[in-house]
Structures are given as C-alpha cells and as structure tokens.
Amino acid sequence: MMVSMLDELYRAPPEEFTALRARLAAEAKKRGDTAAAAELKAARKPTTAAWVVNSMVHQDPGVRDRLRELTGALRDAHAAMDGEQIRALSARQRALVGELTTQALRAAQVSQPSAALRDDVTSTLQAA
C-alpha cells in the first residue's frame, strides 16, 4: 500500500505535491497506519527537473534499461582505456540524453520549458 501512495505522490504535478502529501498522510493516519503517515510526511518534494524525469520513466520504464546499458558500456570502455570506444559511446550518450530530455518534457506536458529547466533535466539524465 505504501509504495502505491508514494507513487501517487511523486506522479502529482509539483504544485499539487504538498496538498496531496498532507491528504495522503492524513488518510494513512486515519486508517491507523502511523508508519505510512510518517513516511509520507517525510517525503520530500522533488525538483521540477526530477518530476519531469519521473514523469517520463513512469510512462516509459524502458528508459532505465537504455541508460543502464549505455552507462555499463561507457564504464567498460573507460576500464579498458579504449579512447575510440569512449568517444563513440560519449557521442551516443549525448544523443540519448538529448532525445530523452525532449521525451521527458513531452511526458510532463511542458511545451515551452525555460532554458534552466531544460538544462536541469539534461543534467539529471546525465547523472542517471
């Protein structure tokens, strides 16, 4: 039950987060689930960029695998000190992050993102 409440909370638009967190915590407390209520109250509001990326991942769970695969290949290329492979994979990474940034903004229905938001989403995906 707790996971679904947290999923609901983190899928909500940022402007609805605080009110939804309070409502879900109150509902959990009313049911006598004090642990869930405490966990919900402690849930931190995500940055807008994190919410945008979360929106995409909820709609397209395969994104995780695409990022994981490329990250593993880059790690292996660095371990082997294979400069040619590192350059090729780095170019793939830039292209994938650019594609996913666009996909994430579309998934969150952000049609005209500020440059700062676009940069933050890109940075979040690069970190992933």
N, C-alpha and C positions, 0 to 999 in steps of 0.2 A: 504494500500500500504506500509506503513512504517514497519509494522510487517514483511511482506514478505522480505523486503530489509534487515532488521536486521537478520532474519532467514538465508538468503543467506550469509550474512556476517559471522555469527557465525558458519555456516557449513563449511566454507572455511578452508583449512589447515592453520596452523599458519603462514607459510612462505608466504602465499598469502594474509593474512589479511590486511596489511597496504595498499597495492596497490588497493585491492578491495574496501576498505573503501573510499579511495580517489576517485576512479572511481564512486562509487555509490553516494557519496556526490556531486560530480560534475554533475552527471546526474539529481539529485534532484534539484540542484540549477538551472540548465539549464531549467527544467520544471517550475521553479518559486516556487518550494516548499522549501522555505528557512528554515522552521521549521524542515523538514525532513533532509535537508542538515546539519543543525546544530546538530541534534541528531546523525546523522551518524558520523560526525566529532568527536563528544564527546564519541563515543563508544570505550570502552577500549578493547585492545587485551587480549583475555583470556590466562591464563597459558596453557601450553601444557596439563597438567592433566585435567583442566577444559574442554578443547577442546575434549580430549579423552572421557570424561564422556558425554559431549553434543552429540558427535557422536553416542554413544550408545543409548541415550534417544531419539534422532531423529529416529533411526532405530527401537527401541522397546519402545514405550511410556508406556507400561505396567510396566516398571521398577519403575516408580514413585509410582504406586499403591503398588507394592511389598514392597518397602522401607517404604512407609507411613503406611501400615498395621503393619509391624513389629515394627516400631517406636511407634505406638499407643499402641500395646500390651506391649512393654517394659515400656512405661510411666505408664500404668495401674498397671503393676506388681510392679514398684517402689512405686507408690502411696499406694498400698496395703501392701507394705513391705513384699512381698512374695518371700523370698530368693530362694526357689526351682524353681519357675517360672522365676525369674530373671536369674538364672544360665542356665536354658533350653533355654530361649529366647536369652541370650547372645551368646550361642553356635550357635543358628540358625543365629544370626546376623553375627558372624564371617564367617560362611559358605556362607551366602548370599553375603557378601562383597567380599569374595574370588572369588566366581563364577562370580559376576558382574565385578570385576576387569579384569578377563580373557576375559569376553564378551566385555567389553569396549575397551580393547586393540585390540581385533579382529575387532570390528566395525570400529575402527580408522585405521585399517590395519597397526598396529605397531607389527611386528612379533618378534622383538628382543628388547624389552624395557630395558632400563637401570634399575638397582635396584632403583635408585632415582625416576624415572618416575613411576615405579610400586608402590612404597611407596606413592608417591603423589596422584596417582589415588585412592589407597586404602584409604588414609586419606580423600580425597574429598568425597568418597562414605560413609565413616563412619560419616562424618559431616552431610551428607544429611539425 
